[in-house]
């Protein structure tokens, strides 16, 4: 999940508000108590809701399913076990592809030649963006990318004496 000092908001609602709402929601609360007994209290705690929300937010993948209705794409998101295990790279070894007809099938397509044992990496953000924009967007996942591409671009910027916080046009 996110670091302890980060706050997760679920469409503007705090984990405390979600936990309170779940504790009084019927028949959800009574069915959960029947299934879990006293464990239900721990599951519905603010801390657990915050941890679950953080994991959900950090592991969700969004994609667009082309032309589902009336020629318009469907914006979708989900948590996929395999995708959730993959690290980010700004030079990813695979890309996500959805079936054109329904979007029900998600495939990983290699973007470069791979050897047995090579790590599969995904781009969490658009790789075509400039270094600073990629780093800014990746801060939502609470890390600074240090993939080979970012390290190389950072070294070039440093060698040229460019400020890493501002883009300069020559």
C-alpha positions in Angstrom: 0.0 0.0 0.0 0.9 3.7 0.1 3.4 5.0 2.7 2.1 5.8 6.1 2.0 9.5 5.5 -0.1 9.2 2.4 -3.9 9.4 2.4 -6.0 7.4 0.1 -9.3 8.9 -1.0 -12.0 6.8 -2.6 -13.9 9.2 -4.9 -13.5 11.9 -2.2 -14.4 9.5 0.7 -11.9 8.7 3.4 -11.3 5.1 4.7 -12.9 6.1 8.0 -16.1 7.0 6.2 -16.1 3.8 4.1 -15.4 1.7 7.2 -18.3 3.4 9.1 -20.7 3.0 6.2 -19.8 -0.7 5.8 -20.2 -1.3 9.6 -23.9 -0.1 9.4 -24.7 -1.5 5.9 -27.3 -4.3 5.9 -27.4 -7.0 4.9 -23.6 -6.8 4.2 -22.6 -6.3 7.9 -24.7 -9.2 9.3 -23.7 -11.6 6.6 -20.1 -10.7 7.1 -20.4 -11.3 10.9 -22.1 -14.6 10.2 -19.3 -15.7 7.9 -16.3 -14.4 9.9 -17.5 -13.9 13.5 -15.3 -11.5 15.5 -12.9 -11.2 12.6 -15.4 -9.0 10.8 -14.6 -6.1 13.2 -10.9 -6.2 12.2 -11.8 -6.5 8.5 -14.1 -3.4 8.8 -11.5 -1.3 10.7 -10.4 2.0 9.2 -6.8 0.7 9.1 -7.8 -2.4 7.1 -10.0 -0.4 4.7 -7.1 2.1 4.1 -4.7 -0.8 3.4 -7.1 -2.6 1.0 -7.9 0.7 -0.8 -4.2 1.5 -1.1 -3.5 -2.0 -2.6 -6.4 -1.7 -4.9 -5.4 1.8 -6.2 -1.8 0.8 -6.6 -2.5 -2.5 -8.4 -5.5 -1.5 -10.6 -4.8 -1.4 -14.4 -7.0 0.8 -16.6 -7.5 0.3 -20.3 -9.8 1.2 -23.1 -11.9 -1.4 -24.9 -12.4 -0.2 -28.5 -15.8 0.4 -30.0 -18.0 -1.5 -27.5 -21.2 0.5 -28.1 -22.0 2.9 -30.9 -18.4 3.1 -31.9 -17.3 4.5 -28.5 -14.6 2.9 -26.4 -15.4 1.6 -22.9 -13.0 2.9 -20.3 -12.3 -0.1 -17.9 -10.2 -1.0 -14.9 -9.5 -4.1 -13.0 -7.0 -5.8 -10.8 -5.3 -8.6 -12.6 -3.1 -11.0 -10.6 -0.3 -11.3 -13.2 -0.2 -7.6 -14.0 -0.1 -6.8 -10.2 3.2 -8.7 -10.0 5.0 -6.7 -12.7 7.3 -3.8 -12.1 7.4 -0.6 -14.1 9.9 0.3 -16.7 9.9 3.3 -19.1 11.3 0.9 -21.6 8.8 -2.0 -21.0 9.3 -5.5 -22.2 5.6 -6.1 -22.6 2.5 -4.1 -23.3 -1.1 -4.7 -22.4 -3.5 -5.6 -25.2 -7.3 -6.3 -24.9 -9.4 -8.2 -27.4 -10.9 -5.8 -29.9 -14.4 -7.4 -29.9 -15.3 -7.5 -26.2 -12.2 -6.6 -24.1 -12.8 -9.7 -22.1 -9.4 -11.1 -23.0 -6.3 -9.4 -21.8 -3.0 -10.3 -23.4 0.6 -9.3 -22.8 2.5 -8.7 -26.0 6.3 -8.5 -25.9 7.9 -5.2 -27.1 11.4 -6.6 -27.5 13.3 -9.9 -27.9 13.4 -11.7 -24.5 15.4 -14.5 -23.1 14.2 -17.2 -20.7 14.5 -15.6 -17.2 14.2 -12.0 -18.4 11.8 -9.9 -16.2 8.5 -8.8 -17.7 7.9 -5.1 -17.1 5.0 -2.8 -18.0 4.9 1.0 -18.5 2.6 2.4 -15.7 2.6 5.7 -17.6 3.0 6.6 -21.3 6.6 6.0 -22.2 6.6 8.8 -24.8 6.3 11.5 -22.2 9.4 13.5 -21.2 11.4 12.3 -18.1 9.9 14.9 -15.7 6.3 14.2 -16.7 6.9 10.4 -16.3 8.4 10.9 -12.9 5.6 13.2 -11.8 2.9 10.7 -12.9 4.8 7.8 -11.3 4.8 9.6 -7.9 1.2 8.4 -7.7 2.6 4.9 -7.2 4.9 6.3 -4.5 8.3 5.7 -6.1 10.8 7.4 -8.3 11.6 5.4 -11.4 15.2 4.4 -11.7 14.9 2.2 -14.8 17.8 2.2 -17.2 16.0 4.7 -19.5 15.3 7.2 -16.7 18.9 6.8 -15.4 20.3 7.4 -18.8 18.1 10.4 -19.5 19.0 11.8 -16.1 22.7 11.5 -16.8 22.3 13.2 -20.2 20.4 16.1 -18.5 23.0 16.4 -15.8 25.9 16.3 -18.4 24.2 19.1 -20.4 23.7 21.1 -17.2 19.9 21.1 -17.5 17.8 21.7 -14.5 15.9 18.4 -13.7 12.8 20.3 -12.6 12.4 22.5 -15.7 12.4 21.7 -19.4 14.6 24.1 -21.4 14.3 24.4 -25.1 17.5 25.2 -27.0 
